[in-house]
Amino acid sequence: MPIKHPNLKLSRLTDALPAWAGDIAVDDLRAVCRQVHDGGGRLVALWGSDVRQCGGGFKLHVVLINETGLVCLNVPLHAEHPNYPDISDIFPAANRMQRAAYDLLGICAQEGHDHRKWLRHGAWRSGSFPLRKDFDAAASRTVEADDYPFVQVEGQGVHEIPVGPVHAGIIEPGHFRFSIIGERVLRLEERLGYVHKGIEKRFERMSLQQGAKLAGRVSGDSTVAYAWAYAMAAEGIAKVTPSNNALWMRALLLERERVANHLGDLGYLGNDVALSFGFAQFWILKEQVLRNNATLFGHRYLMDAIVPGGVAVHLSIEGKHIIEQECDMLEQQVRILRGIYDEHAGVQDRFIGTGVVTPKLAAQLGLCGLAGRASAQAWDARVQFACAPYDKLDVQMATYRNGDVAARVIVRFDELFESLRLQREILARLVSDDAAPVLLERLPANGFGIGMVEGWRGEVMVAIHTDAQGGLARVHPHDPSWQNWPLLEHAIIDNIVPDFPLINKSFNLSYTGQDL
Amino acid sequence: MYQILKQIVKTGIKTETPPQADGSMRLVEQRLQQAILEAFGGALAIRQVDAGSCNGCELEIHAVNNAYYNIEGLGIKFVASPRHADLLLVTGPVSRHMELALKRTYDATPEPKLVVAIGDCACDGGIFGSGDADGSGENYATCGKVSNVIPVDVVVSGCPPAPTAILQGILTAISARK
């Protein structure tokens, strides 16, 4: 049992993960959060649900993590005054999540000092909340002017550069407000929410299978991680375990997704320091991986390959050989390219010491995933909470302390090689069974499940609540970018503006994953 | 430097033959004169706008720049501002929060201009539902397809469309009507 509190009764959620859930009164929330924080734990996700139709009010859900596992605290809130105490002083990452929970559901963190809107710009009326079951989209329609009070930096010679939402590259939209003096950045403030497309509301009308497709499109570059986390949550509710073969296959797909993304990022990181050779070379390798994906699994990015209950793809003996050859080729080529990056004075000059996040700050603010590991935050769900089949794989975690662009590049290289090793191990154990997969049709009524998978960017979590008919009452996908976006604001301080694209790319966070 | 040159020589040329234009991808008839199209064909500048996608389409638009598809080899390049662009490459669905930014980007693009909508969501709202220009659609947060917000010349379906399809859509937009 990961957390002890006199008023908290936890029940085990799934077998796939060490995860528990329990109700706790709103007055005890802060004490439990404080306890987890003091024990070195982190906040994973925070969202709310509307249970007024079931005779309740609202509910706040807070997922915390410590070295023993995940705990989902369910906090009942009053139907008329759905308020709860602010926890962003304990977990700073809660700030934006709390503001989003207010924008979408109207549950309010009190005593907090930051009550600015976050996901709502001007698309629906203030005071109306899309995730409430009685939300009337037509009546809430508005063309409200979208004003947002950015924090102003004052002083002699200070000026602002507003950037976005439409950026200069092929990149998702968001707004960055730089306060600078000369070339030096004094402060960066992010404003996101531009690609908010009603994903959570959309889930509520969907069948389990449609939901799996949507989960795979919360953030396209992490489609495998989301689809697996969604499937894991559903399987937890239905109390079914996919076949061993399906689990090995999922791990294979997840590692292939990691390899493809790391190759792409390493190419762009070269490009951003004017070594376009790096872009050309790494993207040739990435293209070969994507083409193999298309040949073997029918989709270049592996969308819809994982379904609740199992997988929708199959790998032949010849397919295994293709992947083995690909791994050998990548191993050899990436070693050459790593050597070139390491030896290139111009590249290293731009990488080293740029965009530093110190381990202390990373721990304070809850940095996670790849960027976290580059700042000594040793969390990797494949290692600490190794769900099958990772429990049989002994993943080697890559961590560094420097927290600069160079460290995030090194972590990518190390994880890439580790993923190639893992793929070979998985292939050796993957036995083709021709038995028809047992796919999940429906979920039991009034269930709750959590799935968490270490995607290439960090931990991707999906929570599913089912209604009295077993339909999707509420689905909450959580992207690691929620935790990591605020750190980018710190990483840029005292750097020069032209280094921003490089620092931003070294994190490569998802806009759509947090805008929902 | 020696290592870089050696690697370039060893890698060789990967570029493949580009696809032919496909008139069935057109949403409206070609509006531009042959002379303008010929000028575009020589040096087309593209501004990409993500108006609300899941970033899947962006991955494939990046891929169009890799050595296999080598879009720059055809005289087509991505530029940093709509003011430098001849063609907007837009992914969707158009979120309500991006509606104004997309309209402004369109207005900032000098005439004559072309718009190519990339991906299922840009074509019809896709999995995120058919939003609507006036708020009567299925999804409170989106305007649905790109042509609900700005005029579109060519649409490329797929989730996400393959790089060849994207290239084909762009080439169709700058080809004469056959």
Contacts between the chains, C-beta under 8 A, distances in Angstrom:
chain1	res1	chain2	res2	distance
A	121	B	96	7.8
A	121	B	97	4.5
A	122	B	96	7.7
A	122	B	97	7.5
A	123	B	95	7.7
A	123	B	96	3.5
A	123	B	97	5.8
A	123	B	140	7.1
A	123	B	141	5.9
A	124	B	140	6.0
A	124	B	141	7.8
A	130	B	140	5.5
A	130	B	141	7.3
A	135	B	140	7.4
A	137	B	135	6.9
A	137	B	140	3.9
A	138	B	135	6.1
A	138	B	136	6.6
A	140	B	140	6.9
A	141	B	134	8.0
A	141	B	135	3.7
A	141	B	140	7.8
A	146	B	97	7.9
A	165	B	98	6.7
A	165	B	101	5.0
A	166	B	49	5.7
A	166	B	82	7.5
A	166	B	101	5.6
A	166	B	105	5.4
A	168	B	80	3.7
A	168	B	81	7.1
A	169	B	78	7.8
A	169	B	80	7.4
A	170	B	48	4.7
A	170	B	50	8.0
A	170	B	58	5.7
A	170	B	61	5.3
A	170	B	62	5.8
A	170	B	65	8.0
A	170	B	78	6.2
A	171	B	50	7.1
A	171	B	58	7.2
A	172	B	50	4.9
A	172	B	53	7.6
A	172	B	55	5.6
A	172	B	58	6.8
A	173	B	49	7.8
A	173	B	50	5.5
A	173	B	51	7.6
A	173	B	98	6.0
A	173	B	101	6.8
A	193	B	97	6.0
A	194	B	52	7.7
A	194	B	95	6.6
A	194	B	97	4.7
A	194	B	98	5.3
A	194	B	101	7.2
A	195	B	50	7.1
A	195	B	52	4.7
A	195	B	53	7.2
A	195	B	95	5.3
A	195	B	97	7.2
A	195	B	98	6.7
A	196	B	95	5.8
A	196	B	96	8.0
A	196	B	97	5.6
A	196	B	141	5.4
A	197	B	52	5.2
A	197	B	93	6.1
A	197	B	95	4.9
A	197	B	128	5.0
A	197	B	139	6.9
A	197	B	141	5.1
A	197	B	142	5.0
A	198	B	128	7.1
A	198	B	129	7.8
A	198	B	139	4.7
A	198	B	140	5.5
A	198	B	141	3.4
A	198	B	142	6.5
A	199	B	128	7.4
A	201	B	139	7.4
A	201	B	140	6.7
A	201	B	141	7.5
A	202	B	127	7.9
A	202	B	128	6.3
A	202	B	129	6.3
A	202	B	139	6.3
A	210	B	127	7.9
A	213	B	127	6.0
A	214	B	127	5.6
A	217	B	54	4.3
A	217	B	56	6.8
A	217	B	127	5.8
A	217	B	159	7.8
A	218	B	54	6.7
A	219	B	54	6.3
A	219	B	55	6.1
A	220	B	53	7.4
A	220	B	54	4.2
A	220	B	55	4.6
A	220	B	56	2.8
A	220	B	57	7.5
A	220	B	58	7.6
A	220	B	59	6.3
A	220	B	160	7.0
A	221	B	55	5.6
A	221	B	56	7.4
A	221	B	59	6.1
A	223	B	56	7.3
A	264	B	59	7.6
A	264	B	62	7.0
A	277	B	4	5.6
A	277	B	7	7.7
A	277	B	8	7.0
A	279	B	65	8.0
A	280	B	11	7.9
A	280	B	66	7.6
A	280	B	67	5.5
A	281	B	7	6.6
A	281	B	11	6.7
A	283	B	62	7.7
A	283	B	63	7.2
A	283	B	65	7.4
A	283	B	66	3.8
A	283	B	67	6.8
A	284	B	11	6.5
A	284	B	14	5.8
A	284	B	66	6.5
A	284	B	67	5.2
A	284	B	68	7.2
A	286	B	63	7.7
A	286	B	66	7.3
A	287	B	63	6.4
A	287	B	66	5.3
A	287	B	67	7.7
A	287	B	68	5.2
A	290	B	63	7.1
A	294	B	162	8.0
A	300	B	60	7.6
A	300	B	162	7.0
A	301	B	56	6.3
A	301	B	59	6.5
A	301	B	160	7.3
A	303	B	56	7.3
A	303	B	159	6.9
A	336	B	3	7.3
A	336	B	7	6.1
A	337	B	7	7.5
A	339	B	3	6.8
A	340	B	3	5.2
A	340	B	4	6.0
A	340	B	7	6.9
A	343	B	3	7.1
A	510	B	55	6.7
A	511	B	55	7.4
A	512	B	52	8.0
A	512	B	53	7.0
A	512	B	54	5.2
A	512	B	55	5.4
A	515	B	95	7.9
